[in-house]
Amino acid sequence: MKRLIDSEAPDVATERAQEVLRRVRPLAASEARLQRVRRALDAAPVSGGRRGVPRFRGGWGARAVGIAILAGVGVAAAAAGSAWWTATEHGVDAGEPPSERSRSAAPRVEPSAHDPAPSPRLESKPSPSDPSEREPSWTEPSEAQPSEAQPSEAQPSGDNAPKAAPRANVAGEAAARTLGPATGRTPTERGARTTPSTPRQPTEVELLHAAATALRRDRDPQRALQLLEGVSGSGAFEEEALALRVEAAARAGDPRGPQLARTYLTRFPAGRYAERVRESLRASSPP
Amino acid sequence: MSLTDPGSEGGREPSPGRALEESDPLASPARGAPDFDHTYSTYFHQVCRWLRAFGCPMAEVDDLAQETFLVVRRKLDDFDGQNLPGWLYRIAQRTASDHRRRAWFRRLFSRSSEEPDSLSAGKGDPLQSLERRRAERVLQRALERMSPKRRAAFYLFEVEGYSGEEIALLEDVPVNTVYTRIHHARKDFVRFVAELTADGPQGEAP
């Protein structure tokens, strides 16, 4: 095969290409270049890689230690991130005192390990470390059976049904007001993060949970009564709410206590908390 | 004439004069692990030409040759002794490839698109020097537009005067494959030169 410059050009384009190739010279051998590069090579470390880049000389032991350190740092970072995420999800700040923590966690539906007071529906065992909480509360349901409340929901009284909806809104705001200053957070804060324009009202379960916590752990029956105002009198948690209200009124010395107890016994004569309500009614009536 | 120094006479020699000779390092591959000093002194200029064939700018040939021989010095003990030129050729190829990858990054921070070697002063007649620089620039741009395999085969055959057999030995491919690459590279080259030297603001007379 002949070279292009030795071939006959069939056209002008090939002639131009040949002209370019004729003017270009091959790379000349340069002794100066050879010596220059040789000096640079001699100056470079024998086992070194690229110039100026230090080469790692450690053995496998050092590499294993490095990998272990990196893995440890990764695990620690993951644990810290997980703890932060959990705290953020439950609305608990690490800097808050324990009481504040439990109060801020109160309106959440999820049962918390720090919260010995159970929700009427979401039961959990009281903490054995606290003697006062070890004693079973009479308003605690023995087992969560949401279907038991359905019959009472199906036959609401005529005056309770229309009042329920507006009362829930008022009490929801009251709950937000009540819980807000204590923790710096509101029950609607988590919802406000995603939809800041429409703050979420606490659900009935959250209100019941918060009321139970306020009543039994914080010893604050007034706040419990205030929170219970938001629970519908004809909803799925009517029985629990009424029982909690009776207990709260009894502890607060509210004169409405006996009336509430009688209402409970009228509507739930064989209810789960009937015996306790009767005891409360007997205790409040004069001997 | 030895293939280790084909350009020392300053001009291009046709292939028959540089064909496989007994003293030619490309024709008689070393057996066993060779000495680094001998390898360096024998193949340094070859490596520089290969680096040019891989598209490296003239101004960076020294650095890349040094990088290539750093690798050679580190790995010479592991060489199987089969085809020393081919082994060196592949090391130079990878070095040039790495350099191109880094050059892409360097160009992000560089304003100048002009290669420094194109600005070097030539010897002799200024007009001839200017024409040669223009021709080198056209050649460089045409080579940049070729595929790496065609570019290497074309440059080594047409500019450096290697034979097809020598290129086949370096590339470790059949000779006919080399000729096929050269054939297609020629067509590309003619077309690219026609485009680059066309009249207009982008074109340059050779």
Boltz contact constraints between the chains, C-beta under 6 A:
constraints:
  - contact:
      token1: [A, 1]
      token2: [B, 179]
      max_distance: 6.0
  - contact:
      token1: [A, 3]
      token2: [B, 158]
      max_distance: 6.0
  - contact:
      token1: [A, 4]
      token2: [B, 158]
      max_distance: 6.0
  - contact:
      token1: [A, 4]
      token2: [B, 186]
      max_distance: 6.0
  - contact:
      token1: [A, 13]
      token2: [B, 190]
      max_distance: 6.0
  - contact:
      token1: [A, 13]
      token2: [B, 194]
      max_distance: 6.0
  - contact:
      token1: [A, 14]
      token2: [B, 190]
      max_distance: 6.0
  - contact:
      token1: [A, 16]
      token2: [B, 193]
      max_distance: 6.0
  - contact:
      token1: [A, 16]
      token2: [B, 197]
      max_distance: 6.0
  - contact:
      token1: [A, 17]
      token2: [B, 189]
      max_distance: 6.0
  - contact:
      token1: [A, 17]
      token2: [B, 190]
      max_distance: 6.0
  - contact:
      token1: [A, 17]
      token2: [B, 193]
      max_distance: 6.0
  - contact:
      token1: [A, 19]
      token2: [B, 206]
      max_distance: 6.0
  - contact:
      token1: [A, 20]
      token2: [B, 135]
      max_distance: 6.0
  - contact:
      token1: [A, 20]
      token2: [B, 138]
      max_distance: 6.0
  - contact:
      token1: [A, 20]
      token2: [B, 139]
      max_distance: 6.0
  - contact:
      token1: [A, 20]
      token2: [B, 193]
      max_distance: 6.0
  - contact:
      token1: [A, 20]
      token2: [B, 206]
      max_distance: 6.0
  - contact:
      token1: [A, 21]
      token2: [B, 158]
      max_distance: 6.0
  - contact:
      token1: [A, 23]
      token2: [B, 131]
      max_distance: 6.0
  - contact:
      token1: [A, 23]
      token2: [B, 132]
      max_distance: 6.0
  - contact:
      token1: [A, 23]
      token2: [B, 135]
      max_distance: 6.0
  - contact:
      token1: [A, 24]
      token2: [B, 135]
      max_distance: 6.0
  - contact:
      token1: [A, 24]
      token2: [B, 136]
      max_distance: 6.0
  - contact:
      token1: [A, 24]
      token2: [B, 139]
      max_distance: 6.0
  - contact:
      token1: [A, 24]
      token2: [B, 159]
      max_distance: 6.0
  - contact:
      token1: [A, 26]
      token2: [B, 7]
      max_distance: 6.0
  - contact:
      token1: [A, 26]
      token2: [B, 12]
      max_distance: 6.0
  - contact:
      token1: [A, 26]
      token2: [B, 159]
      max_distance: 6.0
  - contact:
      token1: [A, 26]
      token2: [B, 160]
      max_distance: 6.0
  - contact:
      token1: [A, 27]
      token2: [B, 7]
      max_distance: 6.0
  - contact:
      token1: [A, 27]
      token2: [B, 48]
      max_distance: 6.0
  - contact:
      token1: [A, 27]
      token2: [B, 49]
      max_distance: 6.0
  - contact:
      token1: [A, 27]
      token2: [B, 52]
      max_distance: 6.0
  - contact:
      token1: [A, 28]
      token2: [B, 7]
      max_distance: 6.0
  - contact:
      token1: [A, 29]
      token2: [B, 5]
      max_distance: 6.0
  - contact:
      token1: [A, 29]
      token2: [B, 7]
      max_distance: 6.0
  - contact:
      token1: [A, 29]
      token2: [B, 8]
      max_distance: 6.0
  - contact:
      token1: [A, 29]
      token2: [B, 45]
      max_distance: 6.0
  - contact:
      token1: [A, 33]
      token2: [B, 62]
      max_distance: 6.0
  - contact:
      token1: [A, 34]
      token2: [B, 44]
      max_distance: 6.0
  - contact:
      token1: [A, 37]
      token2: [B, 62]
      max_distance: 6.0
  - contact:
      token1: [A, 37]
      token2: [B, 65]
      max_distance: 6.0
  - contact:
      token1: [A, 37]
      token2: [B, 66]
      max_distance: 6.0
  - contact:
      token1: [A, 40]
      token2: [B, 66]
      max_distance: 6.0
  - contact:
      token1: [A, 41]
      token2: [B, 66]
      max_distance: 6.0
  - contact:
      token1: [A, 41]
      token2: [B, 69]
      max_distance: 6.0
